[in-house]
Amino acid sequence: MKLKLDKALSLVAAGVLASLSSAHAAPVYEIQNITEVLNDETGLVEVDLNGTLENTRNGYGMGLNADNELIGISKGKKLLTDDDINSGIINPEDGLQPEETLTYSVLSPIQANNFTFTAQENDPVDAWTPTFFSIAGTTPPSERDDEGELVVNSIDTYLYGLNNNDTKVGSRSGVEKTLPYEGTDEEQEFWYYRDFEQRGVAVVTGTEYDLIPPYTTYTFEATDELPEQDVELGGYSLLAAVSNNNLAAGYVSTDIAETSKSTINNCVTQAASSAETDSPVPVEACIQNNQYPNSNSIIYIQYQIRAGVWDLATLDANGSPTFTELPLGLEPEENSTATYVAQGLGVNNNGVVVGRSHTYRTGSDTLYQDPAYWVKNDEGVYEHHRAPLNNDQYFGLAYDINDDGLMVGYYQRYIQGYQRNKFFIYDINSGDTEVTTPNDFANGLSELSSYPKDINNAGMVVGNIEVTYEKDKPRAKAAFLYNHNDGDFVNLNNQLTCESKGYKRNDDNNWERHKVTITDGDGKQLTYESSFYLVEANSVAEDGTIVGTAFVRKPEYQYDDEGNLIIGENNRPYFALDGNGNPLTTNIPRMVVLKPASGAEACTVVDDNEDKPYERKGAASLVWLLALPLVLLRRRFFK
């Protein structure tokens, strides 16, 4: 079983939903990680999803293995704003990273916002409880020091894939470093920076490996005023997936982008010229500032990126897993200054790697970025192949491939005048000249964008799909399940039992939603209804178990102008209310585990909230991050 990234990465958001078709042939599913808590004030049993780490707000399910162990990402984001809603919540094509909400500054301490966890069905305390997974010595987001203050990590960590042999892969940032500040601001003590922003990580039966990319250092050429010198950039690497024979796929920096050289040169010359001033700026601080994303998610230092594979079972002379760079889908012209990108995102147990690469299509001199796969030839050397997109399919990527050679991904094309991304499936052994686009909720090609994330060896595909049809607005998304063997394509929310949607039986044996009663800052009791909604499916095991992300309905708090909670005299927060005095609700992403429920029936109950489950009464409604992941993840793909 292969597990994907962006899955980081994606973590999708949903807003106002439309109840779509349900195929009765598809399995009925139960959510496994629902937790019940007795409210001592009201005597009501409240339901929630046990789907993130303590002291973090958001949780995303990223992958699952045959031993029913999963990996996930928790984020410390405190509040989803209207801007977040309108811009979306995660997208793998943007580099398989969870979105960042922290303000980046070389004048402020670096605080981690992303934490990794595992969960197991056979957890000795409670099944599927998220358990913090330490990478590079990080501590849990709930850990406190001897004075009771929360311990602050500076290392962001991500897990994107795992296998059946106790191997997990992902990435991390460097640890915070400081340099003395010598400027005019008397209150400023340090400059803050890291040696690298993204470094691939593999944890093999407890042994952790940092995967250093081929390119990490820029050489500044001598000028009349300055000598030649090396500038440490850190480079870039990431592991996205791992097979059961410990072959990991990902991508690395192999050179600096030509357009970024002037940025680095300016850092060196400005540091030299400011050395004698009242506010010298070190090279390290300047480099860090240009490797942080700005307000428009632009990163000014960019790299040439190439796909790669690591044999985690074989170490090189330096004690690191053996690395093989995979060929780009074209041969760059001599002295080319263009930036080319190739990424490995999935790998099967036969060693076939899938992802995307810049390439030229047959008979064309137009540059495309197409879904790609790499297969070893008779000499054991990897060769690049592209999925056969046609001229009205502009670009795409492949997320995963099963052991039979069925590859899944998406391409972009215009449908009814709008750019849409469509799920495709392609058999690399067939020799077919076109990819296949499965029908989703229509008898032909719909205009709903869809993203497959994983395929198992039984031909079951999971991912997310749009479920509303507004042309110029963010569209709500839902988790889907597609069966390649019979063509069934279903919205997984229509396959849940009633209990898994937040319902319970009342005294009249009718279904009603669980009520949650909360006490406001002025002592009033307010009530809202529980609800769970599946927004993304990221991994499917051979037995049909699915891991992904669901939205949980929660009340909204009132904040002051500085972003602090407004607390009443009873030490409780004030809740945001609509014009009728009812609490406004928002939707928080949480890791979710689904298992087929033998003999159960899918819930057919519809109530007022079911029609628009994530519409905030009196306010805007939510929608999401498809980078992800889940993921789960900040913009990292260089275009």
N, C-alpha and C positions, 0 to 999 in steps of 0.2 A: 504494500500500500504506500503510495507516494503522497506527500502532503505539501501544500503549496503556500507560497508567500502571497501576499495580497489578497491573498487571503489576508495581510497585513495590511494589508493591507488593506480589505477592504472592509470596510465596515460601512455599511450602507445605511442610509436613513430613509424612513418612510414617513409620509405625511397623510393626507386624506386618502383613504383607500377605496378601491372599488372591489366588491366581492366578485371574483372571477370564477371560471369554470372549475369543476372538481371531477376528476376521473375516478370512478368507484373501483377501478382495477388496481389503482395505486395503494400502497400500504397505508394504514391508519397509524398515526404516530402519537406517542406520549412524551411530554417533556419530563426528563428525569431529574432535573436539578431544581424543581420547585421546592421552596422551603416554607414552612408554616410557623407563624409566630403568634403567641397569645398576647393580645393587647390587654394589659392588666387594668387599664382605665375603663374599658368598655366591655371586656369579656369576649370580644370578637376575635376570631382567628384570621389573621392577615396572611396573605400569600405574597411571595416575592421570588425572585430567581437568585440562587446562590451562585453568582456568576462574575464576581470580580474580587480583587484583594481588598482587605480591610484598609480604609483610609484612601481609597481611590474611588472615583465616581463611575468610570466606564470600564466595561470588560468585553473582550472579543474572543470568541473561540476560533482557533486557527487550524488545528490539525488533530488527527486521531490515529492510533495504531491498532493492531489486531488484539493487543492485550487490554483494550479499553482504557488506555491512558491518553489524555489529551494535553495539548499545549495551548496557551492563550496569552494575551497581552492585556494589561490593565493600564489605564491612563488616569492621570491625576487632574484632568480638566474639571473645573468646578461648575461651569455653567454653559449651556448651549445658548448662544445669542441668536438674534434674528439674522445677523450676518452669517453665522455658521449654518443656519437653516437654509438660507438662500444659496449658499455656495456649495453645499453638500458636505458629507462627513468622511469618506475614504475612497481612494481609487488606485488600484494597482498599476494602471498604465502610467501613473505619475511617479513610479519608482518603488512601489510596494512599501511605503512608509506611512505610519499613522500621522494624522495632522498634528501640528504643534500649536499650542495656544499661549505659550510663554513668550515674554518679550526678551529678545536676544540682545545682549549688550556686553561688550568687553569691559565695561565699567561695573558690572554686576556679577555677583557669584552665580555660578552655573547650577541650576536645579534640574534634576532629572524629572521627566514627566511620563516616562514609559517603563513599565516593569513587567517581568515575565512570570508566568505561573504554570503549574501542571495541575491535573486533577485526575483521579482514578475512580473507576466504578467500585473497586474493592477497598476504598479508603477505610482504614480501621475505625475511624470516628463517624464519618458521614459520607456517603457516596457522592462523588463528583465535587467535593469541596475544593475550591482553588487554594493551592499551596504555593507560596512564594518560591521561585527558582532563582538562585543566585548565580549571576554571571559576573566574572571579574571582581569578585568580592563585594558586590552590592548587598545592601541590607534591605529588609522589608520596608515598605512605605509606612508601616505602622510602628516601626521600632523607635523607642525613645531612649535618651541618654539618662545619666544618673540624676539630672536635674528635672527630668520629666519632659524635656523638649524633644520634638521629633527630630530624628537623625536625617540629615539632608544628603541624598546621593547626588553626585554630579554625572553619573554614567547612565545614559539611556540604553536600555536593553530590549531586544526583540527576539522572539522565537517564531520561525516560519515553517519548520518541517521536523518530523521525527519518523523513526522507523520502528521495526519490531525487535531491534537488537540494542535498545537502550542508547540510541544516538539521537541527538537533537542538534539542529542547526539554525542559525540566525545571524544577528549582527549586534554590534554595540558601538557606543561612542568612546572616546578617550576620557580619562579622568581630568578633573579641573586642575590647572596649574596657575600659578600667579607670578607676576613680576612687580617689583616696587613701582608705584606711581610717583612720578616726579614733576607733575604739572602744577597748574595754578590753583586747582581746587583743593583747598586745605582739608576737606572732609574725605577726599578720595585716597584710599590707602594702596590699592592694587589694581593692576590690569589682570583680567581673567581670560584664559584661553585653554585649548586642548590640543594634544598632538595630532589628533585625527577626529573626524566627524563620524565616519562609518567604517567599521572593520568587521569582516566576516568572522563568525565564531562557530566552532563545532565542539560539542561535548560528547565524548565517546566513552561510555561506561565510567563516567565520573572524571575523565581526564579532559581538560579544556585546552583547545587550540585556538590561537589567534591566527587568522589567515591573512598574512601581509601581502598586499597587492604588488605587482611587478614595478609599479611606478609610485614613488612617494616623495621624491626630492627633485626640485627644480634648480638648475644651475644658472645663476645670474652671470651674464657675460661681462667681462671687464670693460670699464669706460675710462675716459681720461681722469675722472675723479675717484672712481671706486674699483677695487680689485674684483676678480672673479670670486664668487662665493656660492655655497650651497644654501638653498632655502628649503627648510622642511615643511612640506604641505600635508603629509600624512596619507595622501591617496585615498582610495575608495575601494571597498570590497564588500560583498554580501553573499551569503549562502541562502538559497531559497527553498531547496528541497533535497531529500536524501532517500536513496533506494535501500532495500533490505540488505544489499551487499555492500553498504557503506560507501556508495558513490554519490557525492554531493554535487549539485548544480548551482551556479550562481553567476556573478560577474565581478570584474575588477577594473581598476584604472591601469592603463598601459602607457599613457603619455598625458601631457597637459594639452588642453585645447588651445589652438593657436590664438584665439581671441582672448584668452586669459593671461597670456604672457605679459601684456602691457600692465595688467592689474598688479601682477607680482613685482614687475620692475618698478612700478610706482611706489610700492611698499618699501622696497629697498632704498630707493633714492630719497624718498620722503623721510625715512628713519634717519638716514645720514644727515640730511639737511636740517632736521629738527633736533639733532643731538645736542647742539649748543644753545638751543632756545629754552624758554621757560617751561615748555610743554612737549618734551620729546615723546614720540610715539614709537615703541619697539616694533620691529618687523613682525614678531609673533602676534602682537595685538592686531596689527593691520591685516595680516593673513587671516586670523580668526574672524575678524569683522567681515571679510569678504567671503568667508565660507558659511556664515550664518545667512539664512534666507531673510530678505527684507520684507517690507509690508506687502509686496506683491508676489511673494514666494520666489523671488529671483535670487539665485546664488551666483556670484560673480566669478568664482573660480570653478571652472568646469574641466572635465577630463575626457580623453578618449576612453570609451568603455567597451570591453570585450567580454563575451561569454566564456565561461570556464567550467571545468570539472575538477574535483578533488577526490583522490582515492584515500579515504580516511583510514583504510586498513593498511596502507603502505606509507612509511615515512621516508623523507629524503635525508640527505647528509646533515641537514640542520635540525632534524627531529620534527619537521613539519609534514603534514599530509602532502602527498605528491600532487602537483598541480599541472593541468594541461590546458593551455589556452585554445579555445575553439576558433576556427576560421570565421572571419567576417564574410558576409554574403556577397562581397565584391572585392576586387583588387584595387585599392586606392591608387590614383595616378601618382607618379613620382613627384615629390615636392608639393603634394596636395596639402592645403591648409584647412580642409573641411573637417568637421567633427563627425565621426561615425560612431554608432552605438550598436552593440549586440548584447543581449542578456539571456542567460539560461535561467528558466523559471521552473522547470519540471524535469524529472528523470524517472525512467521505469527500471524494472529489475533486469532488463536486457541491456542496460547502459545507453539507451537512446535518450538524448537530451532535447527538450523543446523550449522555445522562448520566442525571441524576435531578433531581427537583424536588419540593418540597412542593406539594400540590395537593388540590383537592376533586374527588371523582369525581361523575359525572353523577347528580343526584338525591340527593346525600348531603351532609351538613354535617360529616362526619367528616374530619379532616385525615389525609392519607396522604402518604407519600413514595414516588412511583412512577417507574418508568423513563420517561424523557422524550426527545423529539426536537424540534429546532427547525429549521424550514424557512422560507425567505424567501417572502413572498407576492408578488402581482403588482406591488406598489409597491417591492419590494426590502427589505421590513422583516421581520425574523425574528419568527415566531409560535411559541408553545409548543404542543406536542401531547404527550399521554401515551399510553404503550402501554396497550391495553385489558385491564387485569387485572380479574378478577371478584371477588366478595365473599369468597371463601375464599383469595385471594392477597393478602397483607397489605401488603407493600411490596417494592421491588426497585430495580434500576438497570440501565442499559444501558452496556456497555463499548465496543462497536464497531458500525460499519455499513459495508457494502461499497457499491460504486458502483451496484449494482442496487437498493439500498434495503433489503437484508436486515439487520436489526438483531438483535444478540445481547446477552443479559443474563441476569439471574436474578430470581426473585421468591421470597418466603418464604410458606410455608403449613404447616399441620399435616398430617402423614402418620403414621398409626398412633399418634396422640397426642403426637408430637414435632415441634418446629419444624424444618423442613428448607428449604434453599435449592435451587431447581430451575432449571436451565438452560432458557431459552426462546429462540425465534427468531420474529421478526415482520417481515413484509413491509409497510413503511410505505405502499406504493402499492396494497395489496390492498383496503383498506377493511374487512378482517376485524374482527369484533367481539371476538375472543379471540386471545391469543398461542398459539403452538404449543409444546408441551413434547415434545421428542424422547424416544423410549425410549432408555434407556442399555443396561444389561445384562439387562433384563427385557422381557417382551412387553407390559407395561403400565407404569404409573407406579410407579417404585421409590422407596424411602425414602432413597436415597443423595443427599446434597447434591452439587451440581455447579455449577461456575463457568466459563462460557466467557470467554475473554480476547480473542480475535481471530477475524475472518473475512476470507477473501480473496475475490476476485471469482469464483473457481471454486466457491464455496460450501463450502470446507473451514473447519471451526471447530476451534480448539484451546483447551484449558483444563485444569482439574483436577477430579477427582471422587473421592468417598470410595469405598473398596474393602473396608471391613470393616463389620460390622453390629452391633457392640456399641451398646446403647441409651444408656447413661449414661457412656460413656468417650470420650476423644478418638479420632477415627477416622483410620486411615491414609488417605492420598490418593495418587492417581496421575495422571500426565498422560494426557489423552485426545485423540483425533482423531475428529471427526464429519464425515461427508460428507452435506451437505444434499440432494444430488441422488439418492442411493440409500438414505439412512437408516442407513448403516453407522456404528456407534459402537464404538470400540475403545480398550482400554487400550494405550497406546503401548509399554509394557514388553513386551507380547506380540508386538510387531512388530519387535523388535530382532534383529539377527544375534547369534550367540553371542559373537563377539569384543566386541560392544558391551555385553555384560552382564558382562564380566570373565573370560570363558573363553579357553582356548587348547587346541590339539591337543597331546596327549602323544605319547610314542614309540609307543604302540599305536594312534594315530590316533583316540583317543577324546577327548571334550571334558572338560577339568578346569579348575578355577579357577586363575588366577594366584596363586601363593603369594608372600607378602611376609614376609621374615625381618628382625627388628629385634633390636638388642642393647640389653638392659636396663641400668639403672644399676649393677647388680651384675655385669655382664659376661655374663649368660646370653642366649642367643639364643632368641627367641620367634617363632612363626609364626602368621599369620592369612591369610585368603583375601580376594582383591580382589572388589569388587562395585560395580556402578553401578545406580542405580534412578531412573527419571524421576518426579519429583513434580509438576512443573508445566510446561505448554507455554504460552508467552506470546505468540508471534508466529508467523504462517505466511505465507510468501511465495507468490507466484503459482505458482512451480514446485514447491511442496510442502516446501521447506526450513523447518525448525522451529527456533525458539530458545526455550529455557526454562531450567529448573533441575533438576539431578540430585543425588542423594545419593551420596557416595563413602564407602566404609567406611574408617575410620581407627582406630588404637588409642587408648585413653584413657590419660592420664597421671595420676600421683599428685600431689596438691597439699597443701600444709600448711594450717593453719587460717587463714592470712592470704591464701590464694589464690596462693601462689608455687609454681612447679614444684619438686619434690624431685629434686635432681641427685646422682648418684653420684660416686665418686672418679674414674671414667673420663669425667666431664663429660657423661654421658648421663642423660636423665630416667628415673625409675622408671615402669614401666607398671602400670596397675591390672590386677589379676589376679582370675580367678574361683577357686572352691574347688579346682579341679584344676590351678591354676597356669598356665592359658591367658590370654592378654591379652584384656581386655574391649575391645570395639570400639564406636565411636559413629559417627554419620553426619553428614558435613559437606556443606552445600549448595554446589554449583559450577555456574557457567554451562555450558550444554551446547548443542551444535549438531547437528541431525539432518538427514541428506539421504536421499532415497529411493535404495535400492540395487537397481538394475535387475538382475534375474536371481537375486538372493539369496533365501535362505529364512529365515524367522523361526526363531529358536532354540526348540527344544522340549525341551531338556535341563532336568531338574528334579533338584535335589539337596537335601540337608537344609537348607542355607542358603537355597535358593530359596523354601522354604515360609515361612520367617520371616526374610527378608533383613536386617531392621533391628532384630531383637531382640538386646539386649545380653545375653550369657550371664551369668546370675547377677545381673542388674540390670534397670532399667527400659528401655523402648524409646522411640524417638523419635516425635514428631509435630509439626506446624507453624502458621507465620505466614501466615495469609491476610489482608493489609492488607493479599509481597510480598510479591512482589516480593516477589518477587521478590521482593517487593519487595519487596520491597522495598521496615521503615519504621515510625515511631512514630505512635500514635493521634492523628489530626488531625481527624476528622469530628465536628462539634458536634451533638449530638442534643438 
